[in-house]
Amino acid sequence: MKPVQTWPAADEPALKQRLEQRAEPVLLKGLVAHWPAVQAGRAAPLAICDYLHRFDRGVEVMATKTRAAARGVMGYNDTLTGFAFVKARMTLPEFTATLAAYLPVDGAPSIAAQCAKVSDVIPGFGDENMLHALPGVVPNFWLGNALTVPVHHDHPYNLACVVAGRRRFTLFAPDQVGNLYIGPLEHTPSGAPISVVHPGAPDFERYPRYRAALAARRVVELAPGDALYIPPLWFHQVEALEKVNLLVNYWWPVSGDAQQPTPAAALMQALKVLNALPPAQREAWAAMFDHYVVQREQEPAAHIPQAWHGVLARRR
């Protein structure tokens, strides 16, 4: 198991470019340890909730609660016929009251307010807890108790900052996609396709290739104040380890032509078109995609005059 590289913390504008040039995850130890929110969260388990209430504007959050059979995992049920959690909208004080009620209860359901916009729900939080490396990027916050989000990936760059509690990230490179048993691309828990393998009790008879994925995984645990950079398309499983946890994350887009479809849209269109072809034709188109799109072995336009490169012209 390869370790995740650690960089010294440096919240400065140059960090964004350094991260974008990085092809692998990196741990930024203590990057946001100076934040008042991090300091407040150290006082007591529910102290971070009191801190957040100062900025509450009455905007509802989407709250998730796992079913008993889910064993703290926000994923599919065992038969893959539905989800092992329920969702409801509530105000932040309503959610934190539930979190407080579950605090002394052993075996309490796992709950989380997930992917809530800081600017919508707690707008003043960003003024007191700034990240100079990503000016203009609006963060999201994830608040809850002990909960596991199964393996999934995001398309943008991602910087995840732990504010309260501890989080364990298990990371897989994009080339592990065939070993992770990713579920439906459309019928997903919250937008991103997830692995159908239960992270706490993998069924290796049903999902044998998952052993290979685990052999290639990288695991890193973050304390309050730490941050983790996750490159686009890197798969990651996230475990909130405490009875009260808060994470703030920043997504920012990969640069490209805003007038063109996203890579995800191009993938979905290719699936719809190419999956209708017989196997021999799919194999032939795979060679075309490898040559013209992936460009792993050679530059497909190297022998063509530059004025005639057309769609083959590199844009960056």
Stockholm file with secondary structure:
# STOCKHOLM 1.0

chainA/1-316         MKPVQTWPAADEPALKQRLEQRAEPVLLKGLVAHWPAVQAGRAAPLAICDYLHRFDRGVEVMATKTRAAARGVMGYNDTLTGFAFVKARMTLPEFTATLAAYLPVDGAPSIAAQCAKVSDVIPGFGDENMLHALPGVVPNFWLGNALTVPVHHDHPYNLACVVAGRRRFTLFAPDQVGNLYIGPLEHTPSGAPISVVHPGAPDFERYPRYRAALAARRVVELAPGDALYIPPLWFHQVEALEKVNLLVNYWWPVSGDAQQPTPAAALMQALKVLNALPPAQREAWAAMFDHYVVQREQEPAAHIPQAWHGVLARRR
#=GR chainA/1-316 SS CCCCEEEECCCSTHHHHHHHTCSSCEEEETTTTTSHHHHHHTTCTTHHHHHHHTTCCSCEEEEEEECGGGTTBCSBCTTSSSBSEEEEEEEHHHHHHHHHHHTTCTTCCCEEEEEEEHHHHSTTHHHHSCCTTSTTCCCEEEEESSEEEEEECCSSEEEEEEEESCEEEEEECGGGGGGTTBCCSSSCSSSSCBBCSCSSSCCTTTCTTHHHHHHTCEEEEECTTCEEEECTTCEEEEEECSSSEEEEEEEECCCCCTTSCCHHHHHHHHHHHHTTSCHHHHHHHHHHHIIIIICSSSCTTTTSCGGGCGGGSCCC
#=GC SS_cons         CCCCEEEECCCSTHHHHHHHTCSSCEEEETTTTTSHHHHHHTTCTTHHHHHHHTTCCSCEEEEEEECGGGTTBCSBCTTSSSBSEEEEEEEHHHHHHHHHHHTTCTTCCCEEEEEEEHHHHSTTHHHHSCCTTSTTCCCEEEEESSEEEEEECCSSEEEEEEEESCEEEEEECGGGGGGTTBCCSSSCSSSSCBBCSCSSSCCTTTCTTHHHHHHTCEEEEECTTCEEEECTTCEEEEEECSSSEEEEEEEECCCCCTTSCCHHHHHHHHHHHHTTSCHHHHHHHHHHHIIIIICSSSCTTTTSCGGGCGGGSCCC
//
